[in-house]
Amino acid sequence: MKLTVTHTNFADSGLRTGIAKGWPAVLAGLKSYLETGQALPAESWDMAVG
């Protein structure tokens, strides 16, 4: 399966940067759930903050 996420029309570059940092965590969680049926632990969301 291939998933393409396109996120456009940001109000400013700061918003774009913030949202871009969150996508890896969202997609990692989705991948984990689809592969194992288990959600990632809450601590894994910390990767979106850095």
N, C-alpha and C positions, 0 to 999 in steps of 0.2 A: 504494500500500500504506500502511496505517496500523498503527503499532505502539504499543501502550499498555503501559507498564511500571507495575505497582503493587507497591510494596514496603511491607509493613506489619509490625506486631508487633515493634517495636524494643524492646530491653531498657531503653534510656534515650535522652534527646535527644542526647547526645554521639555515640552510635553512629549515630543517624539523620543527624546533620549530616555526619559523616565519610563515610558511604555515599552521601549525596546529592551530595557533591562528586565522587565517582567516576563517577556515571552519565553525565554529559555526555561524558566521554572514551570510555566504553564504547560509547555510542550513536554518537558521531562515527566511531569505528573501524568499527563495523558498517556505517554508511552508506557510508563510503569503500570498504570491501571489496565491498559489494553493487554499487556503481556502477562500480568500476574493476577489481575483482579483485585489488587490491593493499592490503596492510595499511598503516595509517598508520605513520610512523616512530616509534621509541620516544620521541623528544623530545616528541611530541604528548601523551603521557601526563602531562607536567608540568602541564597545565591542571587536573588533578585534585588537585594538591597545594596550589595557592594558596588 
